[in-house]
């Protein structure tokens, strides 16, 4: 395997990063907001699922008040 000099490597990295289509500020903000919304929805879902499972287990085992 041929070795590449650090200078050549950095030139290639720079050339590749210029090919990337970077998202706009608006796209980044919308995507970030969507992630936060999905995290909130998933959190609520797992909270409800956990409570239902807890109630079912305590009912089946006959523990609790």
C-alpha positions as CSV (number, residue, x, y, z in Angstrom):
1,X,0.0,0.0,0.0
2,X,1.5,3.3,-1.1
3,X,2.0,5.9,1.6
4,X,0.6,9.4,1.2
5,X,2.3,12.5,2.5
6,X,0.4,14.5,5.1
7,X,0.3,17.5,2.8
8,X,-1.2,15.5,0.0
9,X,-3.7,14.0,2.4
10,X,-4.9,17.4,3.6
11,X,-5.3,18.5,0.0
12,X,-7.5,15.6,-0.8
13,X,-9.5,16.2,2.4
14,X,-10.1,19.8,1.4
15,X,-11.1,18.8,-2.1
16,X,-13.6,16.3,-0.7
17,X,-15.2,18.8,1.7
18,X,-15.7,21.2,-1.2
19,X,-17.9,18.6,-2.9
20,X,-20.2,18.3,0.1
21,X,-23.6,20.0,-0.1
22,X,-23.9,21.6,3.3
23,X,-27.5,22.3,4.7
24,X,-28.7,25.8,5.1
25,X,-29.2,27.4,8.5
26,X,-33.0,27.0,8.1
27,X,-32.7,23.3,7.2
28,X,-30.5,22.7,10.3
29,X,-33.0,24.5,12.6
30,X,-36.0,22.5,11.2
31,X,-34.1,19.2,11.5
32,X,-33.0,20.0,15.1
33,X,-36.6,20.9,16.0
34,X,-37.9,17.7,14.5
35,X,-35.4,15.7,16.5
36,X,-36.5,17.4,19.8
37,X,-40.2,16.7,18.9
38,X,-39.5,13.0,18.2
39,X,-37.5,12.7,21.4
40,X,-40.4,14.2,23.4
41,X,-42.9,11.8,21.7
42,X,-40.7,8.8,22.3
43,X,-40.2,9.9,26.0
44,X,-44.0,10.1,26.5
45,X,-44.6,6.8,24.8
46,X,-42.0,5.0,26.9
47,X,-43.3,6.7,30.1
48,X,-46.8,5.4,29.4
49,X,-45.6,1.9,28.4
50,X,-43.5,1.7,31.5
51,X,-46.5,2.6,33.7
52,X,-48.8,0.1,32.0
53,X,-46.2,-2.6,32.4
54,X,-45.7,-1.6,36.1
55,X,-49.4,-1.8,36.7
56,X,-49.7,-5.2,35.0
57,X,-46.8,-6.7,36.9
58,X,-48.1,-5.4,40.3
59,X,-51.5,-6.8,39.5
60,X,-50.2,-10.2,38.4
61,X,-47.9,-10.5,41.4
62,X,-50.4,-9.2,43.8
63,X,-48.0,-6.7,45.4
64,X,-48.7,-3.1,46.3
65,X,-51.6,-1.4,48.0
